[in-house]
Amino acid sequence: MAAGSRLAGKTALITGVGNGIGQACALMFARQGARVIGCDWDAAAGAQTLALARSEGLESLVVHTYDLTQPEAVTAWIDSARTQSDGGFDCLVNAAAFGSFAWIEDLDYEQQWRRTLTGELDIVFLVCQAAWPTLKARGGGVILNFASANAHMALEGSPALAHCAGKGGVLAMTRQLALEGGPHNIRANTLSPGLIETQATRAHMARDPGLRDTALRRQFLRERLGRPEDVACAAVFLASDEAAWVTGADLAIDAGATAG
């Protein structure tokens, strides 16, 4: 997507900006005129994203380092963002996520199951809850959460039990957020990507060489897997005023994988 002004005048908070979909969203939002206040728990990764932005002449992006699994860190980030944005922000994009993949017989409760639910569900709840009062005070805003094709289907060969549970929770939670946000003009939607090529998924596919072919067979468009930019383009639409009448929706970005 070329540089433009679809998000001009808006301030967006984006988590997980150090790589993958979060990084693509941060850069794409900045290209479209938004002021971006990003967060990643990996300071080095966040610095790399900042360097990419500066190489494009994008001065409207800043990156903070916080561990969003800790409620006090979430509060600190939201408070800092509110101060930097002169009292408010317009959009929250919860792209940060981490998890473990294992079959049920091998799934460790504390280190894999609980860790995945923390990394895919809890951090979304914590950030939404902390940002909610500001969005209400602003008279509305946008929340974008990331579910997944795995919230709708199981992929043969993929040991994704905890991941499916986490993303299914995000899908249901966001629908409820849309209900609770309606009276305050807070729109809440999910994006459900299929298999997107990122640093994390490439490592996953390296461990299971057959996963790529399995995912491609599920898609209607089989030339390639998804790219972070495919998701970021859809996020720009949902964050913009073009989607002013869209809430409680789930947008599949999966080349038709969940439509078959």
Backbone as CSV, one residue per row, in Angstrom:
resi,resn,N_x,N_y,N_z,CA_x,CA_y,CA_z,C_x,C_y,C_z
1,MET,0.846,-1.190,0.000,0.000,0.000,0.000,0.878,1.235,0.000
2,ALA,0.670,2.119,-0.957,1.456,3.337,-1.056,1.112,4.282,0.095
3,ALA,2.003,5.232,0.331,1.750,6.228,1.369,0.484,7.002,1.046
4,GLY,-0.251,7.382,2.106,-1.502,8.085,1.897,-1.927,8.805,3.151
5,SER,-3.203,9.080,3.258,-3.720,9.861,4.385,-4.976,9.246,4.988
6,ARG,-5.162,7.934,4.826,-6.399,7.308,5.297,-6.518,7.337,6.819
7,LEU,-5.401,7.471,7.525,-5.422,7.525,8.984,-4.888,8.857,9.506
8,ALA,-4.891,9.857,8.675,-4.369,11.165,9.063,-5.115,11.713,10.276
9,GLY,-4.370,12.221,11.225,-4.964,12.810,12.415,-5.280,11.816,13.514
10,LYS,-5.051,10.529,13.283,-5.357,9.505,14.276,-4.084,9.069,15.003
11,THR,-4.265,8.678,16.253,-3.184,8.091,17.036,-3.535,6.639,17.305
12,ALA,-2.617,5.734,16.982,-2.853,4.305,17.125,-1.835,3.689,18.075
13,LEU,-2.323,2.892,19.006,-1.468,2.082,19.862,-1.388,0.693,19.238
14,ILE,-0.180,0.184,19.030,-0.001,-1.116,18.386,0.977,-1.949,19.200
15,THR,0.584,-3.148,19.553,1.456,-4.041,20.306,2.155,-5.019,19.355
16,GLY,3.270,-5.559,19.820,3.994,-6.553,19.034,4.616,-5.990,17.776
17,VAL,5.142,-4.759,17.847,5.636,-4.098,16.644,7.031,-4.555,16.232
18,GLY,7.645,-5.441,16.998,9.021,-5.837,16.708,9.195,-6.696,15.486
19,ASN,8.147,-7.373,15.058,8.266,-8.241,13.884,6.880,-8.639,13.390
20,GLY,6.858,-9.338,12.266,5.645,-9.951,11.757,4.515,-8.981,11.492
21,ILE,3.307,-9.405,11.851,2.109,-8.624,11.568,2.117,-7.303,12.321
22,GLY,2.567,-7.302,13.567,2.617,-6.061,14.336,3.528,-5.032,13.703
23,GLN,4.677,-5.478,13.229,5.592,-4.561,12.552,4.975,-4.010,11.269
24,ALA,4.347,-4.893,10.487,3.715,-4.461,9.241,2.610,-3.448,9.518
25,CYS,1.821,-3.667,10.559,0.758,-2.721,10.907,1.343,-1.378,11.328
26,ALA,2.388,-1.402,12.154,2.985,-0.153,12.614,3.480,0.688,11.446
27,LEU,4.186,0.059,10.526,4.719,0.788,9.375,3.602,1.251,8.451
28,MET,2.613,0.381,8.221,1.523,0.736,7.314,0.672,1.873,7.882
29,PHE,0.402,1.841,9.176,-0.374,2.908,9.802,0.379,4.231,9.706
30,ALA,1.685,4.191,9.957,2.478,5.415,9.862,2.491,5.950,8.434
31,ARG,2.577,5.052,7.454,2.552,5.487,6.053,1.231,6.152,5.701
32,GLN,0.165,5.754,6.394,-1.156,6.315,6.115,-1.489,7.506,7.004
33,GLY,-0.472,8.060,7.656,-0.655,9.322,8.360,-0.928,9.233,9.840
34,ALA,-0.985,8.024,10.404,-1.271,7.896,11.828,-0.023,8.164,12.658
35,ARG,-0.239,8.683,13.838,0.808,8.690,14.848,0.751,7.333,15.540
36,VAL,1.863,6.608,15.574,1.886,5.242,16.085,2.720,5.175,17.354
37,ILE,2.105,4.690,18.417,2.806,4.450,19.675,2.868,2.935,19.837
38,GLY,4.030,2.389,19.541,4.181,0.944,19.512,4.767,0.402,20.795
39,CYS,4.623,-0.918,20.946,5.160,-1.592,22.120,5.628,-2.987,21.727
40,ASP,6.759,-3.394,22.271,7.242,-4.761,22.104,8.111,-5.086,23.312
41,TRP,8.079,-6.333,23.734,8.888,-6.661,24.913,10.338,-6.926,24.558
42,ASP,10.651,-7.013,23.270,12.012,-7.200,22.795,12.548,-5.845,22.332
43,ALA,13.413,-5.246,23.133,13.895,-3.905,22.826,14.659,-3.867,21.508
44,ALA,15.446,-4.900,21.232,16.228,-4.930,19.994,15.312,-5.008,18.776
45,ALA,14.282,-5.838,18.864,13.330,-5.956,17.750,12.589,-4.639,17.541
46,GLY,12.187,-4.003,18.628,11.519,-2.713,18.511,12.415,-1.674,17.864
47,ALA,13.702,-1.706,18.196,14.649,-0.758,17.600,14.797,-0.994,16.107
48,GLN,14.741,-2.237,15.677,14.828,-2.544,14.254,13.620,-1.974,13.502
49,THR,12.446,-2.102,14.101,11.248,-1.525,13.473,11.366,-0.009,13.386
50,LEU,11.850,0.592,14.452,12.029,2.037,14.445,13.011,2.457,13.354
51,ALA,14.085,1.677,13.182,15.064,1.984,12.138,14.437,1.872,10.751
52,LEU,13.586,0.874,10.544,12.896,0.742,9.261,12.014,1.962,8.994
53,ALA,11.316,2.404,10.031,10.450,3.575,9.874,11.270,4.804,9.507
54,ARG,12.357,5.015,10.207,13.173,6.195,9.934,13.783,6.124,8.532
55,SER,14.108,4.916,8.062,14.679,4.787,6.721,13.683,5.199,5.643
56,GLU,12.380,5.157,5.979,11.336,5.596,5.055,10.934,7.042,5.309
57,GLY,11.583,7.665,6.263,11.217,9.041,6.597,9.984,9.147,7.465
58,LEU,9.621,8.066,8.125,8.433,8.065,8.983,8.836,8.468,10.398
59,GLU,8.524,9.676,10.769,8.908,10.210,12.076,7.799,10.076,13.111
60,SER,6.645,9.593,12.703,5.479,9.581,13.599,5.366,8.306,14.412
61,LEU,6.368,7.428,14.347,6.320,6.157,15.065,7.320,6.172,16.202
62,VAL,6.854,5.781,17.378,7.737,5.581,18.533,7.495,4.179,19.069
63,VAL,8.495,3.617,19.721,8.393,2.251,20.232,8.836,2.217,21.690
64,HIS,8.007,1.593,22.525,8.325,1.403,23.937,8.556,-0.078,24.220
65,THR,9.264,-0.348,25.303,9.535,-1.721,25.706,8.808,-2.012,27.017
66,TYR,7.807,-2.888,26.925,7.070,-3.316,28.111,6.705,-4.787,27.965
67,ASP,6.598,-5.474,29.103,6.110,-6.849,29.136,4.608,-6.794,29.413
68,LEU,3.805,-6.967,28.380,2.359,-6.783,28.504,1.647,-7.949,29.174
69,THR,2.400,-8.947,29.612,1.786,-9.999,30.435,1.652,-9.537,31.890
70,GLN,2.261,-8.391,32.214,2.233,-7.873,33.583,1.282,-6.674,33.651
71,PRO,0.220,-6.777,34.444,-0.773,-5.689,34.500,-0.177,-4.321,34.779
72,GLU,0.814,-4.264,35.653,1.390,-2.953,35.974,2.151,-2.369,34.786
73,ALA,2.749,-3.227,33.968,3.440,-2.748,32.770,2.438,-2.243,31.730
74,VAL,1.308,-2.931,31.618,0.252,-2.487,30.703,-0.233,-1.098,31.104
75,THR,-0.494,-0.918,32.391,-0.952,0.384,32.878,0.077,1.464,32.594
76,ALA,1.360,1.140,32.801,2.419,2.115,32.557,2.466,2.509,31.092
77,TRP,2.314,1.542,30.187,2.352,1.855,28.760,1.162,2.725,28.345
78,ILE,-0.027,2.356,28.803,-1.218,3.132,28.444,-1.120,4.545,29.000
79,ASP,-0.640,4.681,30.241,-0.484,6.013,30.821,0.520,6.844,30.024
80,SER,1.624,6.208,29.631,2.632,6.907,28.836,2.065,7.320,27.482
81,ALA,1.314,6.418,26.865,0.718,6.725,25.560,-0.275,7.869,25.667
82,ARG,-1.044,7.877,26.736,-2.019,8.960,26.921,-1.305,10.291,27.064
83,THR,-0.204,10.304,27.773,0.564,11.535,27.943,1.164,11.998,26.622
84,GLN,1.725,11.056,25.865,2.367,11.404,24.590,1.375,11.879,23.546
85,SER,0.137,11.412,23.666,-0.867,11.762,22.654,-1.793,12.874,23.131
86,ASP,-1.321,13.651,24.089,-2.089,14.806,24.578,-3.457,14.399,25.100
87,GLY,-3.493,13.279,25.791,-4.710,12.902,26.495,-5.554,11.827,25.864
88,GLY,-5.201,11.350,24.687,-6.050,10.326,24.103,-5.455,9.660,22.890
89,PHE,-6.110,8.607,22.476,-5.736,7.884,21.272,-7.014,7.357,20.641
90,ASP,-6.922,7.011,19.375,-8.110,6.672,18.600,-8.250,5.185,18.294
91,CYS,-7.142,4.468,18.342,-7.158,3.089,17.866,-6.190,2.242,18.672
92,LEU,-6.602,1.016,18.956,-5.761,0.039,19.642,-5.686,-1.212,18.776
93,VAL,-4.471,-1.620,18.431,-4.253,-2.811,17.615,-3.458,-3.809,18.441
94,ASN,-4.087,-4.904,18.833,-3.447,-5.915,19.676,-2.841,-7.015,18.808
95,ALA,-1.641,-6.741,18.297,-0.983,-7.707,17.417,-0.026,-8.630,18.160
96,ALA,0.367,-8.279,19.367,1.327,-9.093,20.111,0.719,-10.445,20.475
97,ALA,1.517,-11.498,20.328,1.065,-12.842,20.702,2.262,-13.779,20.742
98,PHE,2.181,-14.767,21.598,3.172,-15.841,21.586,2.508,-17.089,22.149
99,GLY,3.013,-18.250,21.751,2.392,-19.485,22.214,3.229,-20.703,21.904
100,SER,2.701,-21.840,22.315,3.367,-23.121,22.122,2.473,-24.048,21.321
101,PHE,3.091,-24.953,20.604,2.363,-25.908,19.775,2.765,-27.323,20.178
102,ALA,1.773,-28.109,20.580,2.024,-29.507,20.953,0.699,-30.255,20.922
103,TRP,0.777,-31.562,20.649,-0.419,-32.405,20.717,-0.855,-32.547,22.166
104,ILE,-2.121,-32.863,22.389,-2.664,-32.864,23.740,-1.907,-33.797,24.676
105,GLU,-1.440,-34.945,24.154,-0.716,-35.878,25.028,0.598,-35.289,25.536
106,ASP,1.142,-34.345,24.783,2.450,-33.784,25.120,2.372,-32.371,25.681
107,LEU,1.168,-31.835,25.805,1.012,-30.428,26.156,1.188,-30.233,27.667
108,ASP,2.237,-29.530,28.036,2.488,-29.223,29.438,1.545,-28.107,29.893
109,TYR,0.949,-28.283,31.045,-0.078,-27.337,31.491,0.489,-25.945,31.748
110,GLU,1.541,-25.857,32.565,2.042,-24.547,32.966,2.842,-23.869,31.858
111,GLN,3.794,-24.577,31.267,4.734,-23.949,30.336,4.202,-23.819,28.911
112,GLN,3.181,-24.605,28.565,2.667,-24.533,27.201,1.209,-24.071,27.151
113,TRP,0.315,-24.775,27.855,-1.098,-24.388,27.837,-1.302,-23.014,28.461
114,ARG,-0.900,-22.868,29.732,-1.110,-21.590,30.405,-0.320,-20.467,29.740
115,ARG,0.893,-20.761,29.323,1.727,-19.742,28.689,1.083,-19.251,27.392
116,THR,0.496,-20.163,26.621,-0.154,-19.768,25.375,-1.383,-18.920,25.641
117,LEU,-2.191,-19.297,26.611,-3.376,-18.483,26.914,-2.979,-17.101,27.437
118,THR,-1.885,-17.028,28.175,-1.376,-15.730,28.604,-0.931,-14.906,27.405
119,GLY,-0.202,-15.565,26.490,0.387,-14.854,25.361,-0.565,-14.549,24.224
120,GLU,-1.730,-15.187,24.210,-2.670,-14.945,23.109,-4.000,-14.364,23.565
121,LEU,-4.342,-14.536,24.824,-5.651,-14.076,25.310,-5.522,-13.044,26.424
122,ASP,-4.720,-13.361,27.447,-4.626,-12.459,28.599,-4.097,-11.085,28.215
123,ILE,-3.069,-11.040,27.359,-2.495,-9.735,27.040,-3.465,-8.874,26.224
124,VAL,-4.344,-9.508,25.478,-5.359,-8.754,24.750,-6.364,-8.151,25.743
125,PHE,-6.828,-8.968,26.675,-7.749,-8.475,27.692,-7.136,-7.334,28.493
126,LEU,-5.901,-7.509,28.966,-5.284,-6.509,29.832,-5.149,-5.163,29.129
127,VAL,-4.720,-5.177,27.872,-4.539,-3.921,27.151,-5.892,-3.283,26.837
128,CYS,-6.866,-4.089,26.422,-8.204,-3.542,26.150,-8.797,-2.901,27.405
129,GLN,-8.667,-3.591,28.526,-9.231,-3.062,29.770,-8.555,-1.755,30.169
130,ALA,-7.233,-1.682,30.024,-6.508,-0.471,30.408,-6.814,0.697,29.475
131,ALA,-7.037,0.403,28.193,-7.295,1.464,27.210,-8.749,1.923,27.195
132,TRP,-9.646,1.109,27.714,-11.084,1.361,27.613,-11.498,2.736,28.151
133,PRO,-11.068,3.136,29.359,-11.510,4.443,29.865,-11.113,5.606,28.962
134,THR,-9.941,5.528,28.345,-9.507,6.596,27.449,-10.385,6.646,26.205
135,LEU,-10.689,5.492,25.637,-11.551,5.456,24.453,-12.944,6.002,24.785
136,LYS,-13.470,5.655,25.953,-14.770,6.195,26.369,-14.706,7.709,26.508
137,ALA,-13.649,8.188,27.149,-13.528,9.625,27.359,-13.376,10.381,26.045
138,ARG,-12.807,9.724,25.035,-12.635,10.349,23.725,-13.918,10.344,22.912
139,GLY,-14.941,9.660,23.427,-16.195,9.560,22.687,-16.173,8.485,21.632
140,GLY,-15.262,7.525,21.773,-15.224,6.397,20.849,-13.832,6.124,20.336
141,GLY,-13.746,5.064,19.550,-12.468,4.658,18.989,-12.585,3.262,18.420
142,VAL,-11.446,2.677,18.118,-11.401,1.390,17.423,-10.484,0.425,18.163
143,ILE,-10.959,-0.785,18.342,-10.128,-1.876,18.850,-10.034,-2.941,17.766
144,LEU,-8.819,-3.311,17.422,-8.590,-4.406,16.481,-7.822,-5.506,17.192
145,ASN,-8.439,-6.675,17.267,-7.797,-7.842,17.864,-7.566,-8.908,16.798
146,PHE,-6.621,-9.773,17.067,-6.285,-10.809,16.097,-6.753,-12.162,16.591
147,ALA,-7.776,-12.677,15.912,-8.145,-14.073,16.081,-7.261,-14.863,15.106
148,SER,-7.812,-15.815,14.400,-7.004,-16.627,13.496,-7.942,-17.544,12.733
149,ALA,-7.470,-18.010,11.581,-8.205,-19.090,10.918,-8.393,-20.256,11.867
150,ASN,-7.436,-20.443,12.800,-7.531,-21.535,13.773,-8.628,-21.312,14.813
151,ALA,-9.222,-20.130,14.857,-10.396,-19.936,15.697,-11.638,-20.521,15.037
152,HIS,-11.534,-20.866,13.757,-12.661,-21.375,12.980,-12.469,-22.812,12.496
153,MET,-11.226,-23.256,12.421,-10.964,-24.577,11.852,-9.690,-25.163,12.456
154,ALA,-9.592,-26.471,12.379,-8.359,-27.169,12.730,-7.619,-27.514,11.441
155,LEU,-6.299,-27.371,11.463,-5.484,-27.650,10.288,-4.775,-28.974,10.482
156,GLU,-5.042,-29.906,9.604,-4.453,-31.235,9.714,-2.933,-31.149,9.800
157,GLY,-2.378,-31.867,10.760,-0.940,-31.887,10.936,-0.393,-30.820,11.856
158,SER,-1.237,-29.902,12.293,-0.774,-28.805,13.150,-1.211,-29.042,14.596
159,PRO,-0.274,-29.214,15.527,-0.611,-29.470,16.935,-0.937,-28.169,17.666
160,ALA,-2.081,-27.593,17.359,-2.369,-26.210,17.746,-3.485,-26.105,18.785
161,LEU,-3.611,-27.064,19.675,-4.730,-27.064,20.617,-4.776,-25.788,21.452
162,ALA,-3.673,-25.433,22.089,-3.657,-24.236,22.933,-3.859,-22.979,22.090
163,HIS,-3.256,-22.933,20.923,-3.403,-21.787,20.018,-4.861,-21.625,19.586
164,CYS,-5.518,-22.724,19.236,-6.929,-22.651,18.846,-7.777,-22.125,19.995
165,ALA,-7.488,-22.577,21.210,-8.249,-22.115,22.372,-8.032,-20.622,22.605
166,GLY,-6.779,-20.179,22.514,-6.482,-18.769,22.739,-7.140,-17.869,21.714
167,LYS,-7.019,-18.226,20.444,-7.577,-17.387,19.387,-9.103,-17.466,19.355
168,GLY,-9.664,-18.627,19.696,-11.114,-18.711,19.823,-11.619,-17.801,20.929
169,GLY,-10.845,-17.701,22.008,-11.201,-16.789,23.088,-11.167,-15.338,22.651
170,VAL,-10.155,-14.974,21.862,-10.075,-13.595,21.356,-11.285,-13.276,20.486
171,LEU,-11.673,-14.221,19.635,-12.820,-14.019,18.754,-14.086,-13.747,19.562
172,ALA,-14.345,-14.579,20.572,-15.552,-14.414,21.381,-15.483,-13.154,22.237
173,MET,-14.321,-12.889,22.806,-14.167,-11.721,23.659,-14.401,-10.430,22.880
174,THR,-13.914,-10.376,21.649,-14.052,-9.154,20.861,-15.497,-8.902,20.475
175,ARG,-16.244,-9.956,20.230,-17.674,-9.801,19.954,-18.368,-9.155,21.154
176,GLN,-18.005,-9.584,22.364,-18.575,-8.994,23.567,-18.108,-7.546,23.750
177,LEU,-16.852,-7.266,23.411,-16.359,-5.895,23.488,-17.153,-4.978,22.552
178,ALA,-17.509,-5.494,21.387,-18.313,-4.696,20.451,-19.662,-4.353,21.062
179,LEU,-20.260,-5.330,21.759,-21.534,-5.093,22.428,-21.382,-4.030,23.511
180,GLU,-20.387,-4.178,24.374,-20.198,-3.253,25.481,-19.735,-1.880,24.993
181,GLY,-19.059,-1.857,23.847,-18.550,-0.601,23.339,-19.556,0.193,22.537
182,GLY,-20.616,-0.453,22.069,-21.587,0.231,21.217,-22.111,1.539,21.773
183,PRO,-22.559,1.564,23.028,-23.092,2.818,23.574,-22.055,3.930,23.679
184,HIS,-20.782,3.577,23.593,-19.707,4.562,23.721,-19.027,4.847,22.381
185,ASN,-19.609,4.329,21.306,-19.044,4.501,19.969,-17.649,3.889,19.856
186,ILE,-17.423,2.807,20.588,-16.175,2.050,20.475,-16.437,0.849,19.581
187,ARG,-15.778,0.824,18.447,-15.906,-0.304,17.522,-14.846,-1.349,17.850
188,ALA,-15.219,-2.624,17.851,-14.280,-3.709,18.125,-14.464,-4.800,17.076
189,ASN,-13.393,-5.138,16.401,-13.426,-6.152,15.350,-12.204,-7.052,15.449
190,THR,-12.310,-8.221,14.839,-11.165,-9.119,14.755,-10.758,-9.320,13.307
191,LEU,-9.488,-9.598,13.132,-8.960,-10.095,11.872,-8.521,-11.532,12.111
192,SER,-8.834,-12.410,11.169,-8.484,-13.824,11.306,-7.576,-14.236,10.146
193,PRO,-6.273,-14.082,10.323,-5.354,-14.475,9.250,-5.238,-15.992,9.143
194,GLY,-4.968,-16.438,7.924,-4.540,-17.814,7.722,-3.065,-17.916,8.047
195,LEU,-2.377,-18.855,7.411,-0.955,-19.021,7.683,-0.175,-17.890,7.004
196,ILE,0.420,-17.037,7.815,1.168,-15.873,7.342,2.655,-16.155,7.540
197,GLU,3.442,-15.860,6.540,4.888,-16.088,6.661,5.525,-14.994,7.509
198,THR,5.984,-15.383,8.685,6.702,-14.497,9.590,7.904,-15.265,10.127
199,GLN,8.712,-14.592,10.906,9.858,-15.271,11.517,9.396,-16.460,12.344
200,ALA,8.323,-16.290,13.102,7.837,-17.361,13.962,7.271,-18.523,13.154
201,THR,6.457,-18.233,12.131,5.849,-19.326,11.373,6.862,-20.034,10.477
202,ARG,7.872,-19.299,10.006,8.914,-19.968,9.216,9.666,-20.977,10.067
203,ALA,9.925,-20.648,11.319,10.573,-21.599,12.222,9.669,-22.808,12.464
204,HIS,8.373,-22.552,12.598,7.406,-23.626,12.805,7.367,-24.550,11.590
205,MET,7.364,-23.969,10.396,7.321,-24.776,9.176,8.626,-25.524,8.942
206,ALA,9.737,-24.984,9.441,11.013,-25.685,9.316,11.007,-26.973,10.125
207,ARG,10.280,-26.967,11.245,10.169,-28.172,12.061,9.193,-29.178,11.453
208,ASP,8.249,-28.678,10.647,7.259,-29.548,10.010,7.144,-29.156,8.542
209,PRO,8.011,-29.712,7.688,8.049,-29.303,6.276,6.735,-29.497,5.529
210,GLY,5.863,-30.372,6.020,4.601,-30.614,5.328,3.526,-29.590,5.610
211,LEU,3.749,-28.727,6.607,2.709,-27.784,7.014,2.383,-26.779,5.912
212,ARG,3.394,-26.308,5.207,3.162,-25.343,4.137,2.223,-25.918,3.082
213,ASP,2.501,-27.128,2.625,1.666,-27.736,1.584,0.253,-27.994,2.086
214,THR,0.124,-28.396,3.336,-1.206,-28.623,3.901,-2.011,-27.332,3.922
215,ALA,-1.368,-26.243,4.342,-2.056,-24.948,4.384,-2.436,-24.484,2.986
216,LEU,-1.540,-24.636,2.031,-1.831,-24.208,0.664,-3.008,-24.981,0.075
217,ARG,-3.114,-26.258,0.394,-4.225,-27.066,-0.131,-5.558,-26.602,0.415
218,ARG,-5.583,-26.019,1.618,-6.830,-25.529,2.201,-7.273,-24.214,1.568
219,GLN,-6.344,-23.498,0.965,-6.644,-22.184,0.394,-7.280,-22.302,-0.984
220,PHE,-8.085,-21.293,-1.349,-8.571,-21.181,-2.727,-7.499,-20.548,-3.615
221,LEU,-6.744,-19.611,-3.040,-5.625,-18.985,-3.747,-4.355,-19.688,-3.291
222,ARG,-3.784,-20.507,-4.162,-2.723,-21.423,-3.731,-1.332,-21.038,-4.199
223,GLU,-1.195,-19.858,-4.757,0.110,-19.451,-5.278,1.119,-19.215,-4.161
224,ARG,0.630,-18.714,-3.013,1.542,-18.377,-1.917,0.798,-18.366,-0.596
225,LEU,1.567,-18.351,0.487,1.003,-18.095,1.799,0.831,-16.590,1.990
226,GLY,0.216,-16.229,3.085,-0.012,-14.816,3.345,1.252,-14.092,3.765
227,ARG,1.225,-12.784,3.627,2.308,-11.914,4.054,1.777,-10.955,5.112
228,PRO,2.630,-10.494,6.012,2.164,-9.537,7.024,1.468,-8.324,6.426
229,GLU,1.918,-7.886,5.263,1.318,-6.716,4.624,-0.123,-6.975,4.200
230,ASP,-0.455,-8.234,3.871,-1.840,-8.561,3.532,-2.768,-8.244,4.705
231,VAL,-2.293,-8.556,5.896,-3.087,-8.326,7.098,-3.114,-6.836,7.452
232,ALA,-1.977,-6.183,7.306,-1.889,-4.760,7.659,-2.815,-3.913,6.802
233,CYS,-2.959,-4.268,5.522,-3.869,-3.512,4.649,-5.304,-3.590,5.164
234,ALA,-5.705,-4.776,5.595,-7.056,-4.935,6.142,-7.206,-4.177,7.453
235,ALA,-6.150,-4.152,8.260,-6.196,-3.420,9.528,-6.376,-1.926,9.291
236,VAL,-5.719,-1.391,8.270,-5.886,0.030,7.941,-7.353,0.333,7.645
237,PHE,-7.992,-0.515,6.862,-9.411,-0.298,6.556,-10.257,-0.271,7.817
238,LEU,-10.097,-1.264,8.684,-10.933,-1.350,9.879,-10.656,-0.213,10.855
239,ALA,-9.440,0.321,10.836,-9.104,1.431,11.724,-9.559,2.774,11.177
240,SER,-9.856,2.823,9.906,-10.176,4.097,9.254,-11.658,4.426,9.384
241,ASP,-11.998,5.655,9.011,-13.398,6.081,9.015,-14.199,5.385,7.925
242,GLU,-13.529,4.730,6.984,-14.228,3.967,5.952,-15.032,2.820,6.564
243,ALA,-14.612,2.362,7.744,-15.278,1.244,8.415,-16.126,1.727,9.585
244,ALA,-16.648,2.945,9.498,-17.372,3.548,10.617,-18.605,2.764,11.039
245,TRP,-19.134,1.920,10.162,-20.335,1.150,10.495,-20.023,-0.336,10.657
246,VAL,-18.770,-0.646,10.918,-18.334,-2.037,11.068,-17.898,-2.275,12.504
247,THR,-18.624,-3.122,13.212,-18.228,-3.534,14.553,-18.769,-4.932,14.820
248,GLY,-18.101,-5.651,15.697,-18.488,-7.037,15.981,-18.219,-7.974,14.836
249,ALA,-17.393,-7.547,13.885,-17.132,-8.338,12.686,-15.802,-9.075,12.803
250,ASP,-15.679,-10.150,12.038,-14.434,-10.900,11.936,-14.073,-10.987,10.464
251,LEU,-12.917,-10.444,10.104,-12.494,-10.397,8.711,-11.458,-11.491,8.454
252,ALA,-11.821,-12.439,7.606,-10.910,-13.530,7.256,-9.924,-13.059,6.208
253,ILE,-8.647,-13.240,6.491,-7.570,-12.910,5.553,-6.784,-14.197,5.378
254,ASP,-7.340,-15.113,4.588,-6.812,-16.476,4.586,-6.873,-17.160,3.221
255,ALA,-7.013,-16.357,2.153,-7.063,-16.918,0.796,-8.183,-17.951,0.629
256,GLY,-9.229,-17.800,1.434,-10.377,-18.691,1.324,-10.289,-19.964,2.142
257,ALA,-9.288,-20.096,2.992,-9.074,-21.350,3.712,-10.264,-21.743,4.584
258,THR,-10.916,-20.767,5.219,-12.030,-21.098,6.099,-13.384,-21.075,5.384
259,ALA,-13.368,-20.775,4.089,-14.627,-20.709,3.331,-14.986,-22.044,2.703
260,GLY,-14.013,-22.941,2.614,-14.258,-24.220,1.942,-14.896,-25.254,2.845
